[in-house]
Amino acid sequence: MAFGMPETATADFADRIQYDANAGRMFRIDFDMATGEKTPVDITTPPPQFAVDFGSLEIGYGHYSATGPEFHLVPEGQPLPAQPTELDEKGRPKFRQVFRLKLYGKVLGGMREWSSAAKCVLHQVEELYTQFKAAPEAAQGRIPIVTMTKTLPVTMGKGQRQRTVYAPCFVINKWTDRVAAMGPRTVPPPKPPGATANPVSYPAKQPPSNTSPIDDDEIPF
């Protein structure tokens, strides 16, 4: 159950990332304002590094079509929206569980949005989110800078319907502050490990040695 959502089977964003689970490749989708054309740029090699803004993580349901995605999302931690009841041509739910995140990095050309409904991707991002929530830096309001180090083959289906997809693997390298361009934080920082239910005043901490703030005018990684 990814992000607590039961297993089930708007407008398009120009500045976005796309992960192809069938090929195990990550693409930056570049948009030409003059022509309206979208060009996928493979950024899988060398291993891409970018900041992941879990402060704006959204989950819910989405449908991808030729005209763009349609989402029904809420900030993580809030009650899930109702899953739309529309079915596809095979009688399966058209809207599947999805996540949406903001990413930031030099290999992305700045800020991008990333969403996916692929189960192998959902589970890997949820695992990364679990690691994030357990880290003391996350309780300080920081976000991780991660590297997609490799992909792992995952076998799905049985018999003639069996196929192999590729799950992305992420490693947290260091931590950084959120940039202003990421907008207001909609998902609060997790409580510090061992925090009690009663309000506690925590002294200000110096950033750890592997923390580097992001400069809006210069992407340092």
C-alpha positions as CSV (number, residue, x, y, z in Angstrom):
1,M,0.0,0.0,0.0
2,A,1.9,3.0,-1.2
3,F,1.5,6.0,1.0
4,G,-1.4,4.3,2.8
5,M,-3.5,4.2,-0.4
6,P,-5.3,0.9,-1.2
7,E,-3.8,-1.0,-4.1
8,T,-5.9,-0.5,-7.3
9,A,-5.3,-0.9,-10.4
10,T,-5.6,19.5,-15.1
11,A,-3.5,20.8,-17.1
12,D,-0.1,19.5,-18.4
13,F,3.0,20.8,-16.8
14,A,5.7,22.0,-19.2
15,D,8.6,21.9,-16.7
16,R,8.5,18.3,-15.6
17,I,10.4,15.0,-15.2
18,Q,9.2,11.7,-16.6
19,Y,10.4,8.3,-15.5
20,D,9.9,5.4,-18.0
21,A,9.5,2.3,-15.8
22,N,9.5,0.0,-18.9
23,A,13.0,1.2,-19.9
24,G,14.3,2.3,-16.5
25,R,15.2,5.8,-17.9
26,M,14.6,9.2,-16.5
27,F,13.8,12.1,-18.8
28,R,13.7,15.9,-18.6
29,I,10.8,17.2,-20.7
30,D,11.9,20.5,-22.4
31,F,9.2,22.7,-23.7
32,D,9.6,25.1,-26.6
33,M,7.3,28.1,-25.9
34,A,7.6,29.2,-29.5
35,T,6.6,26.0,-31.2
36,G,4.7,24.2,-28.3
37,E,6.9,21.2,-28.8
38,K,8.1,18.9,-26.0
39,T,11.4,17.2,-26.2
40,P,12.4,14.4,-23.9
41,V,16.1,14.6,-22.8
42,D,17.5,11.4,-21.2
43,I,19.2,12.3,-17.9
44,T,19.8,8.8,-16.6
45,T,23.5,8.8,-17.2
46,P,25.6,9.9,-15.3
47,P,23.4,9.2,-12.2
48,P,21.3,12.3,-11.8
49,Q,21.4,14.3,-8.6
50,F,18.6,16.7,-7.4
51,A,16.8,18.0,-4.4
52,V,13.5,16.4,-3.5
53,D,10.9,18.7,-1.9
54,F,8.9,16.5,0.4
55,G,7.5,19.8,1.8
56,S,5.2,19.8,-1.2
57,L,4.5,16.1,-1.6
58,E,1.0,15.4,-2.9
59,I,-0.8,12.1,-3.2
60,G,-4.1,10.9,-4.5
61,Y,-5.3,9.7,-7.9
62,G,-4.4,10.6,-11.5
63,H,-5.0,9.7,-15.1
64,Y,-2.5,10.2,-17.9
65,S,-3.7,10.8,-21.5
66,A,-2.4,12.3,-24.7
67,T,-3.8,15.7,-23.7
68,G,-2.0,15.6,-20.4
69,P,-2.5,14.4,-16.8
70,E,-5.6,15.0,-14.7
71,F,-5.1,14.9,-10.9
72,H,-7.1,14.6,-7.7
73,L,-4.5,15.3,-5.1
74,V,-4.0,16.5,-1.5
75,P,-0.9,17.2,0.6
76,E,0.5,14.1,2.1
77,G,-0.9,13.6,5.6
78,Q,-4.4,14.9,4.8
79,P,-7.5,12.7,4.1
80,L,-7.3,11.2,0.6
81,P,-9.7,12.5,-2.0
82,A,-12.3,10.1,-3.3
83,Q,-11.1,7.9,-6.2
84,P,-13.0,8.8,-9.4
85,T,-15.2,6.0,-10.6
86,E,-14.5,6.3,-14.3
87,L,-13.3,3.1,-16.0
88,D,-11.1,2.6,-19.1
89,E,-11.9,0.6,-22.2
90,K,-10.9,-2.6,-20.4
91,G,-13.2,-1.9,-17.4
92,R,-10.4,-1.0,-15.1
93,P,-10.2,2.1,-12.9
94,K,-9.0,5.0,-15.1
95,F,-7.6,7.0,-12.1
96,R,-4.8,5.3,-10.3
97,Q,-2.9,6.2,-7.2
98,V,-0.2,8.8,-7.9
99,F,2.3,11.1,-6.2
100,R,3.5,14.5,-7.3
101,L,6.8,16.2,-6.1
102,K,8.9,19.2,-6.9
103,L,12.5,18.5,-7.8
104,Y,15.4,21.0,-8.2
105,G,18.8,20.5,-9.7
106,K,21.4,21.5,-12.3
107,V,20.6,18.3,-14.4
108,L,17.0,19.4,-14.4
109,G,17.7,22.9,-15.5
110,G,16.2,24.2,-12.2
111,M,12.7,23.4,-10.9
112,R,10.7,20.5,-12.2
113,E,7.6,18.6,-11.2
114,W,7.5,14.8,-11.1
115,S,4.5,12.5,-10.9
116,S,4.0,8.8,-11.5
117,A,1.4,6.1,-11.2
118,A,3.8,3.2,-11.8
119,K,3.7,0.9,-8.7
120,C,7.4,0.2,-8.8
121,V,8.1,4.0,-8.7
122,L,5.5,4.7,-6.0
123,H,7.0,2.1,-3.7
124,Q,10.6,3.4,-4.2
125,V,9.5,7.0,-3.6
126,E,7.6,5.9,-0.5
127,E,10.7,4.2,0.8
128,L,12.8,7.3,0.2
129,Y,10.1,9.3,2.1
130,T,10.3,6.9,5.0
131,Q,14.1,7.5,5.2
132,F,13.5,11.2,5.0
133,K,11.1,11.3,7.9
134,A,13.5,9.3,10.1
135,A,16.3,11.8,9.6
136,P,17.0,14.6,12.1
137,E,17.7,17.0,9.2
138,A,14.1,16.6,8.1
139,A,12.8,17.6,11.5
140,Q,14.8,20.8,11.1
141,G,12.8,21.6,7.9
142,R,15.5,20.7,5.4
143,I,15.0,18.5,2.3
144,P,17.3,15.8,0.9
145,I,19.6,16.0,-2.1
146,V,19.4,12.5,-3.7
147,T,21.0,10.5,-6.5
148,M,19.2,8.0,-8.6
149,T,22.0,5.5,-8.4
150,K,20.6,2.5,-10.4
151,T,17.5,0.7,-11.4
152,L,16.3,-2.7,-10.3
153,P,14.3,-5.2,-12.5
154,V,10.9,-6.1,-11.1
155,T,8.8,-8.9,-12.6
156,M,5.1,-8.3,-12.8
157,G,2.2,-10.5,-13.9
158,K,2.1,-14.2,-14.7
159,G,2.2,-16.4,-17.7
160,Q,1.9,-14.6,-21.0
161,R,1.1,-11.3,-19.2
162,Q,4.4,-11.4,-17.3
163,R,6.7,-8.5,-17.9
164,T,9.7,-6.7,-16.4
165,V,9.8,-3.1,-15.3
166,Y,12.6,-1.2,-13.7
167,A,12.4,0.5,-10.3
168,P,14.5,3.6,-9.6
169,C,16.8,3.4,-6.6
170,F,17.6,6.6,-4.6
171,V,20.4,7.5,-2.1
172,I,20.3,10.6,0.1
173,N,23.7,12.4,-0.3
174,K,23.2,15.5,1.8
175,W,20.6,18.1,2.9
176,T,19.7,21.6,1.9
177,D,17.1,24.3,2.6
178,R,14.0,24.7,0.5
179,V,14.2,27.4,-2.2
180,A,11.6,30.2,-2.3
181,A,10.5,29.0,-5.8
182,M,9.1,25.8,-4.2
183,G,6.3,27.9,-2.6
184,P,4.7,27.6,0.8
185,R,5.3,24.4,2.6
186,T,2.1,22.2,2.6
187,V,3.5,19.2,4.4
188,P,5.0,20.1,7.8
189,P,8.4,18.8,8.8
190,P,8.2,15.4,10.6
191,K,8.6,15.4,14.4
192,P,12.1,14.9,15.7
193,P,12.9,11.3,16.6
194,G,11.7,10.6,20.1
195,A,9.6,13.7,20.3
196,T,6.7,13.5,22.8
197,A,3.1,14.5,22.2
198,N,3.6,17.6,24.4
199,P,5.0,20.7,22.8
200,V,8.7,20.9,23.2
201,S,11.1,23.8,22.6
202,Y,14.1,22.6,20.6
203,P,17.2,24.8,20.6
204,A,18.5,26.0,17.3
205,K,21.0,23.6,15.7
206,Q,23.9,24.4,13.5
207,P,23.5,22.9,10.0
208,P,25.4,19.6,9.7
209,S,28.6,19.6,7.6
210,N,26.8,17.9,4.7
211,T,24.2,20.7,4.4
212,S,24.3,23.3,1.7
213,P,21.6,25.9,1.1
214,I,20.3,26.4,-2.4
215,D,20.9,29.7,-4.0
216,D,17.9,30.8,-6.2
217,D,20.3,32.4,-8.7
218,E,22.8,29.5,-8.9
219,I,22.2,25.8,-8.8
220,P,25.1,24.3,-6.9
221,F,24.5,20.7,-7.8
